Amino acid sequence: MHRLATSIALLLLTLPLCVSAQEVRLRGMFSLVRAPAADTRPPTGEARAVVDEDGRVRVDLVVAGLTERATSATLHTGDAGENTEQVARLDVAADDGEARVIGGRVDLTPLVAQQVRAGSAYIVLRTSEHPDGFLRAQLAPQARTLGSVSNGP
């Protein structure tokens, strides 16, 4: 009986770890931080991120319609309207008015991973003419869908 009680106690102690260790998907649409010249269309794009159970984040982003060369993308923690220090930098592939990050990976601290999972994070696209930021995408957690649920036991 003692072994059964010990086994149940151990199982209950590990249960919160299993529940909180879920992968979280986030998405954000880029909007202007700095206004472009009046005669140009603003660039458009989106960012997607997945934070895994180990605190690693994978980032994919694409932006089209740039008139400036993209130099990097940076991940920040903070809510809409807040401007905070970056917590990670991602290299950007840029050509012909486009910028892309496909499969960018960053290891986050537990605190930063928690903030990103909660949607308190954003990505800034930096350009040669606006090294402190030209576009911003506030990341929001996405609802789980049937496609994201495993069919296992």
C-alpha positions as CSV (number, residue, x, y, z in Angstrom):
1,M,0.0,0.0,0.0
2,H,2.9,2.3,0.8
3,R,4.4,1.8,-2.6
4,L,1.1,2.6,-4.3
5,A,0.7,5.9,-2.3
6,T,4.3,6.8,-3.2
7,S,3.8,6.1,-6.9
8,I,0.6,8.1,-6.9
9,A,2.3,11.0,-5.2
10,L,5.2,11.0,-7.7
11,L,2.7,10.9,-10.6
12,L,0.8,13.9,-9.2
13,L,4.1,15.8,-8.7
14,T,5.0,15.4,-12.4
15,L,1.5,16.2,-13.7
16,P,2.0,20.0,-13.6
17,L,5.2,19.6,-15.6
18,C,3.4,17.7,-18.3
19,V,0.6,20.2,-18.6
20,S,2.8,23.3,-18.6
21,A,5.3,21.7,-21.1
22,Q,3.0,22.2,-24.1
23,E,4.2,23.7,-27.3
24,V,2.8,27.2,-27.9
25,R,2.2,28.7,-31.3
26,L,2.2,32.5,-31.8
27,R,1.5,34.8,-34.7
28,G,1.8,38.5,-35.5
29,M,1.3,40.8,-38.4
30,F,3.9,43.5,-39.1
31,S,3.0,47.1,-38.8
32,L,5.1,50.2,-39.3
33,V,7.2,51.6,-36.5
34,R,8.6,54.4,-38.8
35,A,6.5,55.9,-41.6
36,P,7.8,55.4,-45.1
37,A,8.1,58.1,-47.7
38,A,4.6,59.4,-48.6
39,D,4.7,58.0,-52.1
40,T,5.4,54.4,-51.2
41,R,3.1,51.6,-50.1
42,P,3.9,50.2,-46.7
43,P,5.5,46.8,-46.5
44,T,3.4,43.9,-45.4
45,G,4.3,40.6,-43.6
46,E,3.8,38.3,-40.8
47,A,5.8,36.4,-38.1
48,R,5.1,33.0,-36.6
49,A,6.8,31.5,-33.6
50,V,6.6,28.2,-31.8
51,V,8.0,27.9,-28.2
52,D,8.7,24.3,-27.3
53,E,8.6,22.6,-23.9
54,D,12.3,23.2,-23.4
55,G,12.1,27.0,-23.9
56,R,13.4,27.0,-27.5
57,V,11.7,29.2,-29.9
58,R,11.5,28.7,-33.7
59,V,10.7,31.9,-35.7
60,D,9.5,32.2,-39.3
61,L,8.8,35.5,-40.9
62,V,8.3,37.1,-44.2
63,V,8.0,40.8,-45.3
64,A,7.4,42.1,-48.8
65,G,7.4,45.5,-50.3
66,L,10.5,46.8,-48.5
67,T,12.3,49.8,-50.0
68,E,15.1,49.5,-47.5
69,R,17.4,46.5,-47.0
70,A,16.5,44.4,-43.9
71,T,19.5,43.8,-41.7
72,S,18.1,41.7,-38.8
73,A,15.1,40.8,-36.7
74,T,15.1,41.0,-32.9
75,L,12.8,39.3,-30.4
76,H,11.7,41.4,-27.4
77,T,9.5,40.7,-24.4
78,G,6.8,43.3,-23.8
79,D,3.1,44.1,-24.5
80,A,1.7,46.2,-27.3
81,G,3.0,49.8,-26.9
82,E,6.0,48.9,-24.8
83,N,9.5,49.3,-26.1
84,T,12.0,47.0,-24.4
85,E,15.5,45.6,-24.9
86,Q,15.9,42.7,-27.2
87,V,16.3,39.2,-25.8
88,A,17.4,37.6,-29.1
89,R,18.7,38.5,-32.6
90,L,17.9,36.6,-35.8
91,D,19.7,36.9,-39.1
92,V,17.5,37.9,-42.0
93,A,17.8,36.8,-45.7
94,A,17.0,39.9,-47.7
95,D,16.7,40.6,-51.4
96,D,14.5,42.3,-54.0
97,G,12.4,44.1,-51.4
98,E,11.8,41.0,-49.2
99,A,13.0,39.8,-45.9
100,R,12.8,36.3,-44.6
101,V,13.7,34.2,-41.5
102,I,12.9,30.5,-42.0
103,G,13.5,28.2,-39.0
104,G,15.4,30.7,-36.9
105,R,16.0,29.1,-33.5
106,V,16.9,30.7,-30.2
107,D,17.2,29.2,-26.7
108,L,15.3,31.3,-24.2
109,T,15.7,31.5,-20.4
110,P,12.7,30.1,-18.5
111,L,11.4,33.6,-17.6
112,V,11.6,34.8,-21.2
113,A,10.0,31.6,-22.5
114,Q,7.2,32.1,-20.1
115,Q,6.7,35.7,-21.2
116,V,6.7,34.7,-24.9
117,R,4.3,31.9,-24.3
118,A,1.9,34.3,-22.6
119,G,2.0,36.6,-25.7
120,S,4.1,39.3,-24.0
121,A,6.6,39.4,-26.9
122,Y,7.2,41.1,-30.3
123,I,9.6,41.0,-33.2
124,V,11.2,44.1,-34.7
125,L,12.5,44.1,-38.3
126,R,15.6,46.4,-38.5
127,T,16.7,48.0,-41.8
128,S,19.8,49.8,-43.0
129,E,18.0,53.1,-42.8
130,H,16.2,52.3,-39.5
131,P,18.6,50.3,-37.4
132,D,16.5,50.7,-34.3
133,G,13.4,49.3,-36.0
134,F,11.2,49.8,-39.1
135,L,8.4,47.2,-38.6
136,R,7.0,45.4,-35.5
137,A,4.9,42.3,-35.1
138,Q,3.2,41.8,-31.7
139,L,3.1,38.0,-31.1
140,A,-0.2,36.5,-29.9
141,P,-0.8,32.9,-28.8
142,Q,-3.0,31.0,-31.3
143,A,-5.8,28.7,-30.4
144,R,-5.1,25.0,-30.6
145,T,-6.7,23.3,-33.6
146,L,-7.5,19.8,-34.4
147,G,-4.5,19.8,-36.7
148,S,-2.2,20.6,-33.8
149,V,-3.5,17.9,-31.5
150,S,-1.9,14.4,-31.7
151,N,-4.0,11.4,-32.3
152,G,-2.1,9.3,-29.9
153,P,-3.3,7.3,-26.9
